[in-house]
Amino acid sequence: MGASKTEYFSAKQNEIAAIAKAIGHPARVAILEYLVKVDACICGDIVNELPLAQPTVSQHLRELKNAGLIKGNIEGNAICYCIDEKAIEKLKKYFDGISNKLLKKNSCC
């Protein structure tokens, strides 16, 4: 497998790519949707919601947290997870920018 050569791309491009990679799995999309619905919860709540084992859910949570999409706050002996709205705003701005450019371009291929 070849090198990804991420150093040739801007910090913004690498940041958006990391976020996109994190949401590139349906289980992670389901976790994000669940967190939006409930505001905050612990891993066990997500395990009860999804057809996945606890270690699998924990791994997906770790990937989402590493990408900055979620935050985790320690509450007793558990971690309470919630959406990190800053990352969602970055994605929104990125896709709004693309949409606006396409609207102004007003051409088809």
N, C-alpha and C positions, 0 to 999 in steps of 0.2 A: 504494500500500500504506500502511495506517495505522500509526501509532506503536504500539509494543508496550506502552508505559506500565509498564515493569517497576518504576519507582520507587513504584508504588502497592502493591507486594507486599513481603512481609518478605524479609529477607536469606536466611533458610532456604528460602523458596519459590523465590527466584531461583536459589539454589545447587542445589537439587534439579532445577529445570527445566534448568539448564545441563548437569548430569550426564545427565539423561534425553535431552536433545537430542544429546549426544555419542554415546550408545549407540543412537540412532535410525536407524542405518544398519547393514545386515547385515554389511558388511565389518568394521566396528568391533567388532561382537559377535564375529565370528570371530577377530579379533585378540586380544580379551580372553580368549576361550576358549583360544587357542593359548598366550598368556602364562601362563595358569593351569597349563596342561599342562607347559610347559617351564621355568617359574619366571622365566627371563630369557633374552633373545636380542637379536641385532642386527637391523636392518631387512632385511638380505639373507636372513636365516633366514625371516622372515615372507613375503618375496617368493617364496621357494621353496615355501612352504606354500599360498599363496593364488593364484588365477588373476588377479592384478593386477600392473600394471607398478610398478616401483620408485617413480616419482614419486607415483603414486596411494597406495601404501602409506605413503609419507612424509607425505602430506597427512593421511591418516587418523590416523597416529600423532601428528601435531601437534594435531589436534582432541582426541584422547583426553588428551594431555598438558595442553592448555589447560584442559580440564575437571577436571583433577586425578585422573583415573582411572589414569594410568600415570606412572612416573618414568623418567628417562633419565640414565644415568651415562656419562661419557666414558671409553672404554677405548681408548687409542691413537688411531687416526683414525676410530673408529666409536663409536656411542652404543648402550649396552646398555640395553634397555627391560625394565621389570618392572611388575607391578601395584602401585598405591599403595593399600594396604589401608585407609587412612583414608577414602578416598572410598567404597569398597565398604561399609565399616561405616556410613557416613552413610546410604547407600541402604537398607541392611538395617534400621537403626533407623527410618527413615521408613516403610518398608513394614510392619515389625512393628507400629508405632504404628497404622497404618490397620487392619491385621488385628485387632489387639486391640480397637479401637473398634467394629469391625463385629461381633466376637464378643459384646461386651457389649451392643450394641444389639439383637441377636437379632431383627431384623425383616426383612421382605422388602418389595419394592416392586411 
